[in-house]
Amino acid sequence: MEFFLKVLLAVTSVLLIVAVLLHKGRGGGLSSLFGGGTQSSLAGSSVAEKNLDRITLGLGLVWIICIIGVGLLLKL
């Protein structure tokens, strides 16, 4: 069980990094430094962006559950 959680944690970590990097910059951060902030704030939210938000949220929840599970198993 512990091995499965560690593998799932590693996979979700990589997928979460990729999902976060796929998001458009929404201003105020480093993306606006290179001129991407004004363009992304004027554009509306598309279906693909909403789906990417949902996927990122789901991956984040799975990642948190894996962290808690591994922590509980290591405590025993």
mmCIF file of the C-alpha atoms, coordinates in Angstrom:
data_MODEL
# 
_entry.id   MODEL 
# 
loop_
_atom_site.group_PDB 
_atom_site.id 
_atom_site.type_symbol 
_atom_site.label_atom_id 
_atom_site.label_alt_id 
_atom_site.label_comp_id 
_atom_site.label_asym_id 
_atom_site.label_entity_id 
_atom_site.label_seq_id 
_atom_site.pdbx_PDB_ins_code 
_atom_site.Cartn_x 
_atom_site.Cartn_y 
_atom_site.Cartn_z 
_atom_site.occupancy 
_atom_site.B_iso_or_equiv 
_atom_site.pdbx_formal_charge 
_atom_site.auth_seq_id 
_atom_site.auth_comp_id 
_atom_site.auth_asym_id 
_atom_site.auth_atom_id 
_atom_site.pdbx_PDB_model_num 
ATOM 1  C CA . MET A 1 1  ? 0.000   0.000  0.000   1.00 0.00 ? 1  MET A CA 1 
ATOM 2  C CA . GLU A 1 2  ? 2.813   2.388  0.870   1.00 0.00 ? 2  GLU A CA 1 
ATOM 3  C CA . PHE A 1 3  ? 4.582   1.701  -2.433  1.00 0.00 ? 3  PHE A CA 1 
ATOM 4  C CA . PHE A 1 4  ? 1.374   2.354  -4.378  1.00 0.00 ? 4  PHE A CA 1 
ATOM 5  C CA . LEU A 1 5  ? 0.846   5.682  -2.596  1.00 0.00 ? 5  LEU A CA 1 
ATOM 6  C CA . LYS A 1 6  ? 4.438   6.754  -3.233  1.00 0.00 ? 6  LYS A CA 1 
ATOM 7  C CA . VAL A 1 7  ? 4.173   5.928  -6.946  1.00 0.00 ? 7  VAL A CA 1 
ATOM 8  C CA . LEU A 1 8  ? 0.809   7.712  -7.171  1.00 0.00 ? 8  LEU A CA 1 
ATOM 9  C CA . LEU A 1 9  ? 2.336   10.691 -5.373  1.00 0.00 ? 9  LEU A CA 1 
ATOM 10 C CA . ALA A 1 10 ? 5.215   10.868 -7.846  1.00 0.00 ? 10 ALA A CA 1 
ATOM 11 C CA . VAL A 1 11 ? 2.913   10.592 -10.867 1.00 0.00 ? 11 VAL A CA 1 
ATOM 12 C CA . THR A 1 12 ? 0.458   13.194 -9.585  1.00 0.00 ? 12 THR A CA 1 
ATOM 13 C CA . SER A 1 13 ? 3.342   15.532 -8.709  1.00 0.00 ? 13 SER A CA 1 
ATOM 14 C CA . VAL A 1 14 ? 4.628   15.493 -12.284 1.00 0.00 ? 14 VAL A CA 1 
ATOM 15 C CA . LEU A 1 15 ? 1.123   15.838 -13.749 1.00 0.00 ? 15 LEU A CA 1 
ATOM 16 C CA . LEU A 1 16 ? 0.339   18.712 -11.379 1.00 0.00 ? 16 LEU A CA 1 
ATOM 17 C CA . ILE A 1 17 ? 3.481   20.567 -12.434 1.00 0.00 ? 17 ILE A CA 1 
ATOM 18 C CA . VAL A 1 18 ? 2.551   20.126 -16.098 1.00 0.00 ? 18 VAL A CA 1 
ATOM 19 C CA . ALA A 1 19 ? -1.049  21.228 -15.477 1.00 0.00 ? 19 ALA A CA 1 
ATOM 20 C CA . VAL A 1 20 ? 0.033   24.373 -13.635 1.00 0.00 ? 20 VAL A CA 1 
ATOM 21 C CA . LEU A 1 21 ? 2.507   25.262 -16.361 1.00 0.00 ? 21 LEU A CA 1 
ATOM 22 C CA . LEU A 1 22 ? -0.233  24.912 -19.014 1.00 0.00 ? 22 LEU A CA 1 
ATOM 23 C CA . HIS A 1 23 ? -2.320  27.661 -17.396 1.00 0.00 ? 23 HIS A CA 1 
ATOM 24 C CA . LYS A 1 24 ? -2.281  31.126 -18.871 1.00 0.00 ? 24 LYS A CA 1 
ATOM 25 C CA . GLY A 1 25 ? -0.847  33.901 -16.769 1.00 0.00 ? 25 GLY A CA 1 
ATOM 26 C CA . ARG A 1 26 ? -3.567  35.989 -15.172 1.00 0.00 ? 26 ARG A CA 1 
ATOM 27 C CA . GLY A 1 27 ? -1.556  39.139 -14.524 1.00 0.00 ? 27 GLY A CA 1 
ATOM 28 C CA . GLY A 1 28 ? 0.573   40.462 -11.722 1.00 0.00 ? 28 GLY A CA 1 
ATOM 29 C CA . GLY A 1 29 ? 3.209   37.773 -11.893 1.00 0.00 ? 29 GLY A CA 1 
ATOM 30 C CA . LEU A 1 30 ? 6.140   36.968 -14.083 1.00 0.00 ? 30 LEU A CA 1 
ATOM 31 C CA . SER A 1 31 ? 3.885   36.489 -17.098 1.00 0.00 ? 31 SER A CA 1 
ATOM 32 C CA . SER A 1 32 ? 2.963   40.185 -17.094 1.00 0.00 ? 32 SER A CA 1 
ATOM 33 C CA . LEU A 1 33 ? 6.656   41.063 -17.030 1.00 0.00 ? 33 LEU A CA 1 
ATOM 34 C CA . PHE A 1 34 ? 6.994   39.675 -20.557 1.00 0.00 ? 34 PHE A CA 1 
ATOM 35 C CA . GLY A 1 35 ? 3.791   41.262 -21.863 1.00 0.00 ? 35 GLY A CA 1 
ATOM 36 C CA . GLY A 1 36 ? 1.439   38.317 -21.362 1.00 0.00 ? 36 GLY A CA 1 
ATOM 37 C CA . GLY A 1 37 ? -0.596  39.878 -18.563 1.00 0.00 ? 37 GLY A CA 1 
ATOM 38 C CA . THR A 1 38 ? -2.694  42.364 -20.522 1.00 0.00 ? 38 THR A CA 1 
ATOM 39 C CA . GLN A 1 39 ? -3.603  39.964 -23.286 1.00 0.00 ? 39 GLN A CA 1 
ATOM 40 C CA . SER A 1 40 ? -4.748  37.164 -20.961 1.00 0.00 ? 40 SER A CA 1 
ATOM 41 C CA . SER A 1 41 ? -6.855  39.464 -18.758 1.00 0.00 ? 41 SER A CA 1 
ATOM 42 C CA . LEU A 1 42 ? -8.855  40.680 -21.789 1.00 0.00 ? 42 LEU A CA 1 
ATOM 43 C CA . ALA A 1 43 ? -9.577  37.197 -23.105 1.00 0.00 ? 43 ALA A CA 1 
ATOM 44 C CA . GLY A 1 44 ? -12.579 35.295 -21.804 1.00 0.00 ? 44 GLY A CA 1 
ATOM 45 C CA . SER A 1 45 ? -12.401 31.933 -20.119 1.00 0.00 ? 45 SER A CA 1 
ATOM 46 C CA . SER A 1 46 ? -12.764 29.156 -22.671 1.00 0.00 ? 46 SER A CA 1 
ATOM 47 C CA . VAL A 1 47 ? -14.009 25.617 -22.191 1.00 0.00 ? 47 VAL A CA 1 
ATOM 48 C CA . ALA A 1 48 ? -10.459 24.288 -22.412 1.00 0.00 ? 48 ALA A CA 1 
ATOM 49 C CA . GLU A 1 49 ? -9.330  26.595 -19.615 1.00 0.00 ? 49 GLU A CA 1 
ATOM 50 C CA . LYS A 1 50 ? -12.257 25.556 -17.425 1.00 0.00 ? 50 LYS A CA 1 
ATOM 51 C CA . ASN A 1 51 ? -11.467 21.898 -18.028 1.00 0.00 ? 51 ASN A CA 1 
ATOM 52 C CA . LEU A 1 52 ? -7.799  22.528 -17.257 1.00 0.00 ? 52 LEU A CA 1 
ATOM 53 C CA . ASP A 1 53 ? -8.869  24.219 -14.008 1.00 0.00 ? 53 ASP A CA 1 
ATOM 54 C CA . ARG A 1 54 ? -10.942 21.169 -13.073 1.00 0.00 ? 54 ARG A CA 1 
ATOM 55 C CA . ILE A 1 55 ? -8.126  18.767 -13.930 1.00 0.00 ? 55 ILE A CA 1 
ATOM 56 C CA . THR A 1 56 ? -5.650  20.810 -11.897 1.00 0.00 ? 56 THR A CA 1 
ATOM 57 C CA . LEU A 1 57 ? -8.002  20.919 -8.922  1.00 0.00 ? 57 LEU A CA 1 
ATOM 58 C CA . GLY A 1 58 ? -8.598  17.161 -9.120  1.00 0.00 ? 58 GLY A CA 1 
ATOM 59 C CA . LEU A 1 59 ? -4.881  16.428 -9.338  1.00 0.00 ? 59 LEU A CA 1 
ATOM 60 C CA . GLY A 1 60 ? -4.281  18.712 -6.376  1.00 0.00 ? 60 GLY A CA 1 
ATOM 61 C CA . LEU A 1 61 ? -6.857  16.851 -4.289  1.00 0.00 ? 61 LEU A CA 1 
ATOM 62 C CA . VAL A 1 62 ? -5.372  13.463 -5.203  1.00 0.00 ? 62 VAL A CA 1 
ATOM 63 C CA . TRP A 1 63 ? -1.896  14.831 -4.366  1.00 0.00 ? 63 TRP A CA 1 
ATOM 64 C CA . ILE A 1 64 ? -3.045  16.053 -0.931  1.00 0.00 ? 64 ILE A CA 1 
ATOM 65 C CA . ILE A 1 65 ? -4.742  12.726 -0.176  1.00 0.00 ? 65 ILE A CA 1 
ATOM 66 C CA . CYS A 1 66 ? -1.539  10.884 -1.148  1.00 0.00 ? 66 CYS A CA 1 
ATOM 67 C CA . ILE A 1 67 ? 0.542   13.152 1.096   1.00 0.00 ? 67 ILE A CA 1 
ATOM 68 C CA . ILE A 1 68 ? -1.773  12.495 4.049   1.00 0.00 ? 68 ILE A CA 1 
ATOM 69 C CA . GLY A 1 69 ? -1.844  8.760  3.328   1.00 0.00 ? 69 GLY A CA 1 
ATOM 70 C CA . VAL A 1 70 ? 1.942   8.426  3.106   1.00 0.00 ? 70 VAL A CA 1 
ATOM 71 C CA . GLY A 1 71 ? 2.308   10.497 6.273   1.00 0.00 ? 71 GLY A CA 1 
ATOM 72 C CA . LEU A 1 72 ? -0.117  8.293  8.164   1.00 0.00 ? 72 LEU A CA 1 
ATOM 73 C CA . LEU A 1 73 ? 1.534   5.093  6.935   1.00 0.00 ? 73 LEU A CA 1 
ATOM 74 C CA . LEU A 1 74 ? 5.010   6.325  7.893   1.00 0.00 ? 74 LEU A CA 1 
ATOM 75 C CA . LYS A 1 75 ? 3.760   7.328  11.342  1.00 0.00 ? 75 LYS A CA 1 
ATOM 76 C CA . LEU A 1 76 ? 2.670   3.740  12.057  1.00 0.00 ? 76 LEU A CA 1 
# 
